[in-house]
Amino acid sequence: MLVTAGRVFTSSLAAYSFARLRYPGRDTLFFLYLATIMVPMQIVIIPNFIVVTKLGWIDTYNALILPVMFSAYGTFMLRQFILGIPRDLEDAALIDGCSRFRIYWNIILPLSKPALATLATFTFMTNWNSFFWPLVVTSSMEMKILPVGLAAFQGKYNTDWTMLMAAAVITLLPVVIVYLFNQRFITKGIALTGKKA
């Protein structure tokens, strides 16, 4: 949940900056950030592991949460949605004396609920099922997440299929609940993303 909340917050802040604020090099910075989507995780896993090791985060919650709290995809998706929000609302708020952060918090975020719910659902599903990074940065059984724990049911010579299937169903339930809860927002968010007013 912390990864989901953090990624939605950081992505929405970056998306607001790229969509609404004007500063030198904004578009170049956005395209460079967007280009990180094309870099496979396997390429950056060793540098990330070295950084996490030097920070002393191996086998801690920091290693599981902080490195995956930012998303170029989420920033892109929310930026496209924010571009569709009329600028007149922001101009009226500026005339009334609102700061940029207050415009973001009181106007942009409430109007972006469909896109935020879509990103939150995708982020939750992705991180709930993540396997490779948690396997690399955790060593104790107490810190292993569910997909890594499910792999423990598979031995070298035999597999406890009944326990594995029961655990897989229990692991799947939170994802189904989150998806069913946010389904109406996801449909609306995908339909509205990319439209301009």
Long-range contacts (C-beta under 8 A, 24 or more apart in sequence): 1-124, 2-65, 3-64, 3-65, 3-68, 3-69, 3-123, 3-127, 4-120, 4-123, 4-124, 4-127, 6-65, 6-69, 7-68, 7-69, 7-70, 7-71, 7-74, 7-119, 7-123, 8-74, 8-116, 8-119, 8-120, 8-123, 10-69, 10-70, 10-71, 11-70, 11-71, 11-74, 11-75, 11-77, 11-78, 11-119, 12-78, 12-104, 12-108, 12-109, 12-112, 12-116, 13-104, 14-75, 14-79, 15-74, 15-75, 15-76, 15-77, 15-78, 15-79, 15-81, 15-82, 16-78, 16-82, 16-104, 16-108, 18-75, 18-79, 19-79, 19-82, 19-83, 20-82, 20-87, 20-90, 20-108, 21-100, 30-79, 33-72, 33-75, 34-72, 34-75, 34-76, 36-72, 37-72, 37-73, 37-76, 41-132, 41-133, 42-132, 45-132, 45-133, 45-136, 48-133, 49-136, 49-137, 52-137, 57-137, 58-137, 58-139, 59-137, 59-138, 59-139, 59-140, 59-143, 60-143, 61-143, 63-137, 63-138, 64-133, 64-134, 64-137, 64-138, 64-143, 64-145, 67-133, 68-127, 68-130, 68-133, 71-119, 71-123, 74-119, 74-122, 74-123, 77-115, 77-118, 77-119, 77-193, 78-112, 78-115, 78-116, 78-119, 80-193, 80-194, 81-112, 81-114, 81-115, 81-189, 81-192, 81-193, 81-194, 82-108, 82-112, 83-196, 84-192, 84-193, 84-194, 84-195, 84-196, 84-197, 85-111, 85-112, 85-197, 86-197, 113-185, 114-185, 114-186, 114-188, 114-189, 114-192, 115-189, 115-192, 115-193, 116-189, 117-182, 117-185, 117-186, 117-189, 118-182, 118-185, 118-186, 118-189, 118-190, 118-193, 119-189, 120-182, 121-178, 121-179, 121-182, 121-185, 121-186, 124-175, 124-178, 125-175, 125-178, 125-179, 128-171, 128-174, 128-175, 129-175, 146-171, 147-171
